[in-house]
Amino acid sequence: MPITEILEKNAALYTNDTALVEINPQELEKRHTTWREYSLIEPSRTESFRSEITWGEFDKKANRMANFLLTRHIKKGSKVGILLMNCLEWLPIYFGILKSGAMAVPLNFRYTAEEIKYCLELADVDVLIFGPEFTGRLESICDHLPRVKSMLYVGEDCPSFAESYNSLVSYCSSKTPAIPIADTDEAAIYFSSGTTGFPKAIVHLHKSLMHACIVEQKHHHQTRDDVFLCIPPLYHTGAKMHWFGSFLVGGKAVLLKGTRPEWIISAISEEHCTVVWLLVPWAQDILDAIDRGDIKLENYQLSQWRLMHIGAQPVPPSLIKRWKNIFPHHDYDTNYGLSESIGPGAVHLGIENIDHVGAIGVAGYGWETMIVDEKRRPLPRGKVGELAVRGDGVMKCYYKDEKATREVLSPDGWLFTGDMARESDDHFIYLVDRKKDVIITGGENLYPVQIEDFLRKHDAIKDVAVIGLPDHRLGEIAAAIIEVKEGFSLTEDEVNEICLDLPRYQRPRKIFFAAVPRNPTGKIEKPRLRKLYGADQLVAKQNEL
C-alpha cells in the first residue's frame, strides 16, 4: 500500500495521541533559563521552545497541503520542493505532497544559491516551499527559475517574491483528497549526498518508502510505546527512514533542533525517548562531555533509553566499546544504506550481533547482498570487491540520466553501491572504503577507512580523514587530516610514531592538523579536502583514465 495510508490509519486509531514534538533549545538560551525550568514558564511562553501535534492534526495538515496543491493544478508527475530546516511543518508538508499525487523533492539546507538552482532545474520542480533561513539565497535566484510556478514561505514576514504558506494552506479542506495512489507511482526525488561530485536526482516509488517502514520496524522492533529522537536533517533519507519504523506503528517522534550533547541527553530525559539514531561525531561528543563532567548522568532520566544506533559512515569499534562501558544496557546497531537504496537498512549489524562490531552487518530484512569484481562477477568470501544490494527499496532511476542509471543499476535489479567491501566466513560484511576513495600507491591499494579507524583509537584524536595526494614517484601517497580533541595536543612526530604499528605502505606520508569537514549526514567531505590540499588534479587525471 502507499505510505500515505499509514498516516490515515494512525489518525483514525490514535487521533488525539501526540505524533510529533518539536524542541528548539536555543530559545532557552535566549531566556537564560534551563531545560528543567521551562516547565515552570507560562504555557503561552513555551511555544517557541516546545510544540507538538497529534496524529489527527498531522493528517489534517497534510490534507490541507494536498488540497492546496490541487488548486494550483499540481498533479501526478508534478514535483514540489521542500527547503526547510527540521520543524513541525516539515513532515505534514511532505505527506501532503504525496497525498496530492505529486513527488516530494527535499533539498539540502546547506546548498548555496547556485546549488539550489541546479537541483530545482534538474528535478523540474513546479512549486517550492521554503523557510526564513533561505530567503537571501532564493532572492538572488528567484528571477532565474522559469519552471517554478509558486514559492510558498513558511514563517513570519513573507518576502515579496513568495506567498505565505499559512495564509493559503490553513483555509483549505482538511479532508483526504480523492487521488488514487499506487505502490508503483513515483513518490519522491532525493539527491545524492554529493560526496563524489554534483548530486544526482534519485527517483523512488511509493513501494520504496513502504519498504523502508517495514525494514526499520523489523530491525529495531518499535512499538507504539517507543519514542524516537530525530536529530539529523529530514531532507535526507537517513533520519526520515529511521523514523518510518515508529511511524508504521504510531509511535511518537521528537524533532530536536540542535546537536549539543547536553541538548541531546536532556531531550532523551525530558521526552522519555527510547530510540536514538546518532552520527559518529555526536556520539563522540556525548562521550567526551560525560568524560569531562559536563554531563552528569545521574541528573537525567535515561533508564527508558533502550537503543542507540549509528549509520551513514564507518563506525570505529573503539567508539562502541566506550559507549557500552558507559551505557551497558543499550542495544546497539549499525545501519548501512545509501540514498539510492532508500537510506538505511540494506545491510545492518543487528542488535543481537554486538560481538561483530566493526562489520556493517548482514543483508537487511527483504534485502539481498553480493560482492563483485570489476566485471561484476561474484567474488568468494574474503575477497575485497564492490558491494551490490537488491530489494524493493532500490531506486527506480536517476531522473533524466539514463547513462548514470545504467552504470549503477542492472536490468535484474542489482544496485552497485560504489563501496568496497568483503564478506567474512561467517557471512558478515565489512566495509573497506568507497571505490573512488581507494588510494593506489606504488601499485598497492590503500583503503583510507582502515587507516582512519586505526588512528581514531588514539585518545588525543577526535576525528581523521585520509585522502590521496599526487606523488611523482608512487602515483599517490596517503595524507591524514587529523582533528585533535579539545584539551589534548599532538605533533607530527607523535603521529608518525603511532603509525609505526601500521604496515609501511599504509602509513600516511603527510600529516595535517585541521577540522574534518562532514556533511549533515556525517560523511566526510573528501572532495572538499582534495580541493583544499591539492588532490583535485589527481582526481581529474584518474577520471580521464
Secondary structure, DSSP 8 states (H G I E B T S, - for coil): --THHHHHHHHHHSTTSEEEEEE-THHHHHHT--TGGGGGS-GGGTTTTEEEEEHHHHHHHHHHHHHHHHHTT--TT-EEEEE--S-TTHHHHHHHHHHTT-EEEE--TT--HHHHHHHHHHTT-SEEEE-GGGHHHHHTTGGG-TT--EEEE-SSS--TTSEEHHHHHTTS--S-------TTSEEEEEE---TTSS--EEEEEHHHHHHHHHHHHHHH---TT-EEEE-S-TTSHHHHHHHHHHHHHT-EEEEES---HHHHHHHHHHTT--EEEE-HHHHHHHHHHHHHTSS-GGGS--TT--EEEEESS---HHHHHHHHHH-TT-EEEEEEEEGGGTEEEEEE--TT-GGGTTS-BEE-TTEEEEEE-TT--B--TT--EEEEEEETTS-SEETT-HHHHHHHB-TTS-EEEEEEEEE-TTS-EEEEEEGGG-EEETTEEE-HHHHHHHHHTSTTEEEEEEEEEEETTTEEEEEEEEEE-TT----HHHHHHHGGGS-GGGS-SEEEES---B-TTS-B-HHHHHHHTT-HHHHHHHHH-
